[in-house]
Amino acid sequence: MEKPALKVEKRLGEEALKAVSKLGLLDRGFKVKRLDGYIAIPLVRNPTEEEFNALRRLNPLVYVEEFEPRLRPRSIREALEDMVPEDVLSSIPSSLDLVGDVAIIQYRRELEPYLKAVGEAVMKVYPRVKSVLVKTGPISGDFRVGDYTVVAGSGETETVHKEYGCLYAVDPVKVYFSPRLSYERFRVASMVKPGERVLDMFTGVGCYAILIAKKVTDCVVYAVDINPVAVKYLKRNIAMNKVQGRVIPVQGDVVKVVDEGLKGVFDRVIMDNPSRAKFFLKTACQALKPSGGVIHYYGFYPEPNPEDQALRDFRRGVLEAGRLVESAETRIVREVSPRRYHVAVDGKVC
Ligand SMILES: C[S@@+](CC[C@H](N)C(=O)[O-])C[C@H]1O[C@@H](n2cnc3c(N)ncnc32)[C@H](O)[C@@H]1O
């Protein structure tokens, strides 16, 4: 098929591929063509004048060339066959997290020498991915952010993720974000009734808050986060999803935020910070209206009986805050590590 092409000397091929990819011009659906002493790189479109200037040092020629379509491997393992030893191949994760056009794979020690190859394989299987990250450290700290290393692609980590009709600008290297919780967010949003006032205590880039505001008429959601970068994205997301005035962004420690002016005003509180939520139950109870409301509590609990443990912590915290649990239901959100679970408690508190 004929496509715009960038022709450079073969010795500049690697540099040219990187530069073209960084500009978002590389057409990964077609094979690079080897010519006598040169290579022709398939482009998604003709470069603009500015882009051409950025490539000028490669002394390129832009013209139209015939390219063969690239037959995509069906899996990361298939893409790596013949490139990594058989025993390592079996330890390659079969799934990954896609946050917009950024792919995140889990670190495994045996993959260390092959991380670049794994990253490139991910880009072959998922041609729209612009950067591949390996999660090299656990989610930690107050901001709940992990450690990541870029192993392939342009290295750009800011992206826009689409979920249930909402758009979320996010940089997973700087703020917490998990595409795996999309159903849980949808489930909670589906329980909100028109006219409710909701507090999203640990909003991140605003996934619960924005989905609720888009789905439910007349409700107002206060969206709080202590991480200033998360709140920067939250504000962008409020505008992008056109929920200004219905999602109120607040940056700060939710304990102070509630204490200084949001006591007794909410029908529903979302506590999506499973590693710490139990320490914030007093604040959640203070935020509820005097007549009561619903708290969505989250925690990580091991076997045996993770749901019973979650319910026990929830009841104890609510009681210590001087309130009562009228009714409560539990749900396993997902297994986070062997025999350890992310548990949700939906509790009616009076
Ligand atoms: C697990 S993440 C929540 C993610 C978000 N709900 C979502 O759906 O993507 C927990 C968030 O709580 C925030 N956080 C931690 N301590 C806080 C506090 N004391 N007050 C407000 N936010 C806090 C972190 O910055 C982080 O963004």
The ligand as an SDF file (V2000), in Angstrom:
LIG
                    3D

 27 29  0  0  0  0  0  0  0  0999 V2000
   -6.4910    4.6390   46.0880 C   0  0  0  0  0  0  0  0  0  0  0  0
   -6.3060    6.2940   45.6120 S   0  0  0  0  0  0  0  0  0  0  0  0
   -7.9400    6.7540   45.1280 C   0  0  0  0  0  0  0  0  0  0  0  0
   -8.2200    6.6680   43.6910 C   0  0  0  0  0  0  0  0  0  0  0  0
   -9.5020    7.1920   43.1500 C   0  0  0  0  0  0  0  0  0  0  0  0
  -10.6240    7.1040   44.0430 N   0  0  0  0  0  0  0  0  0  0  0  0
   -9.7980    6.4960   41.8290 C   0  0  0  0  0  0  0  0  0  0  0  0
  -10.8900    5.9510   41.6580 O   0  0  0  0  0  0  0  0  0  0  0  0
   -8.9250    6.5020   40.9530 O   0  0  0  0  0  0  0  0  0  0  0  0
   -6.2020    7.1270   47.1600 C   0  0  0  0  0  0  0  0  0  0  0  0
   -6.0810    8.6310   47.0220 C   0  0  0  0  0  0  0  0  0  0  0  0
   -6.2120    9.1960   48.3280 O   0  0  0  0  0  0  0  0  0  0  0  0
   -5.4060   10.3470   48.3990 C   0  0  0  0  0  0  0  0  0  0  0  0
   -5.2070   10.6390   49.8390 N   0  0  0  0  0  0  0  0  0  0  0  0
   -4.4180    9.9860   50.7250 C   0  0  0  0  0  0  0  0  0  0  0  0
   -4.5340   10.5190   51.9540 N   0  0  0  0  0  0  0  0  0  0  0  0
   -5.4370   11.5250   51.8580 C   0  0  0  0  0  0  0  0  0  0  0  0
   -5.9870   12.4480   52.7860 C   0  0  0  0  0  0  0  0  0  0  0  0
   -5.6260   12.4410   54.0720 N   0  0  0  0  0  0  0  0  0  0  0  0
   -6.8910   13.3440   52.3420 N   0  0  0  0  0  0  0  0  0  0  0  0
   -7.2640   13.3660   51.0390 C   0  0  0  0  0  0  0  0  0  0  0  0
   -6.7640   12.5230   50.1130 N   0  0  0  0  0  0  0  0  0  0  0  0
   -5.8700   11.6090   50.5040 C   0  0  0  0  0  0  0  0  0  0  0  0
   -4.1590    9.9750   47.6120 C   0  0  0  0  0  0  0  0  0  0  0  0
   -3.4700   11.1020   47.1490 O   0  0  0  0  0  0  0  0  0  0  0  0
   -4.7520    9.1160   46.4740 C   0  0  0  0  0  0  0  0  0  0  0  0
   -4.9620    9.8760   45.3220 O   0  0  0  0  0  0  0  0  0  0  0  0
  1  2  1  0
  2  3  1  0
  2 10  1  0
  3  4  1  0
  4  5  1  0
  5  6  1  0
  5  7  1  0
  7  8  2  0
  7  9  1  0
 10 11  1  0
 11 12  1  0
 11 26  1  0
 12 13  1  0
 13 14  1  0
 13 24  1  0
 14 15  1  0
 14 23  1  0
 15 16  2  0
 16 17  1  0
 17 18  1  0
 17 23  2  0
 18 19  1  0
 18 20  2  0
 20 21  1  0
 21 22  2  0
 22 23  1  0
 24 25  1  0
 24 26  1  0
 26 27  1  0
M  CHG  2   2   1   9  -1
M  END
$$$$
